[in-house]
């Protein structure tokens, strides 16, 4: 894999077998597909709508507040990245992994996640509304006050995740796996009030 600078390939439509390191990328003027590439400590800061990544690794990269609306991410791995406030709405994730990353306030609304894994991330107050999920693994994530409104969660296992305050329809929660302690937080959706026992 060749180590190159982004400016050397930004005019191409299909970039393959490249390694990018410690750069700041503001945007691209046209559609680009990256395949079999690695990005290490690269900062994305701008509009990357509709970009395509396949067999790509991002290690310790920053995407904070950037726009990736309608992007395609296939066999793409994010590890120890800053995804705070990043817009991935309307995107497709297939066979991809996001791990050990900060993704507070990120936006995955109306996206598709298939055969992918979210592992040990912070998705507090992130948007997952209208999401389509298929064979997804959620493990040891923080989803505090995350919005899963209108997202069917059948067969999703939340048992190792923090889900206090998540926004969800009771109907969409059917078929999800949660712990007994997690179940208590959903009692208000059933109109149930919890009263402490008198000692």
C-alpha positions, -999 to +999 in steps of 0.1 A: +000+000+000+015+033-011+017+063+012+004+093-007-009+128-001-046+135-008-038+163-033-021+136-054-053+117-059-081+142-055-086+145-092-093+108-096-127+091-094-114+058-081-086+057-055-071+023-046-044+009-023-033+042-007-023+051+028-031+086+040-016+099+073-019+131+094-037+153+068-067+176+068-092+171+040-117+199+035-138+185+007-138+170-028-151+188-058-165+156-074-176+120-065-147+098-053-146+061-045-119+049-021-111+012-021-086-008-001-072+023+015-061+033+050-065+066+068-045+073+099-049+104+121-066+122+092-091+150+098-122+153+075-136+188+078-163+197+053-189+183+029-183+148+016-219+140+005-223+108-014-187+096-011-180+059-013-157+038+009-150+000+004-125-021+023-113+011+040-098+015+075-100+047+095-077+047+126-078+077+150-094+100+124-116+130+130-149+135+112-164+160+137-194+179+123-187+169+087-213+159+062-214+124+048-251+123+038-260+096+014-226+079+015-218+042+009-196+024+034-189-012+027-164-033+047-153-001+063-138+001+098-137+031+121-114+026+152-108+052+179-123+080+157-140+113+165-175+112+150-191+138+172-218+157+153-210+138+120-239+135+096-243+100+081-280+103+075-293+085+044-261+064+042-255+027+038-232+007+061-226-029+051-202-054+068-187-024+086-174-018+122-174+013+144-153+007+176-140+027+205-151+060+190-168+092+202-200+097+183-221+120+205-247+140+186-239+120+153-267+115+128-276+081+113-312+090+107-328+071+077-297+051+071-292+014+065-270-008+087-266-044+077-242-071+089-223-045+109-210-040+145-210-010+169-185-018+197-177+003+227-187+037+213-203+067+229-235+075+209-250+097+235-278+119+221-271+105+186-299+102+160-310+067+148-345+076+137-360+057+108-330+034+107-331+001+089-312-026+108-303-062+098-280-085+116-265-058+138-243-062+169-245-035+196-219-042+223-209-020+252-220+013+237-235+043+254-268+053+238-278+078+265-307+099+252-302+086+217-332+088+194-344+055+180-379+069+170-395+049+142-367+023+142-377-014+145-355-030+171-366-066+168-337-090+175-315-062+186-296-070+219-291-040+241-282-059+272-245-048+273-253-012+264-262+019+283-297+030+271-310+054+298-332+080+283-334+067+248-363+079+227-382+050+212-417+039+203-430+010+224-441-008+193-406-005+178-391-020+210-409-053+206-386-082+201-355-064+214-334-079+242-328-059+273-319-066+310-344-064+339-328-031+351-331-016+316-367-027+314-376-005+344-366+026+324-394+018+299-422+016+324-433+052+318-440+042+282-466+018+296-480+044+319-466+026+350-454+047+379-427+032+402-432+037+439-405+029+464-414+005+491-419+020+525-394+008+551 
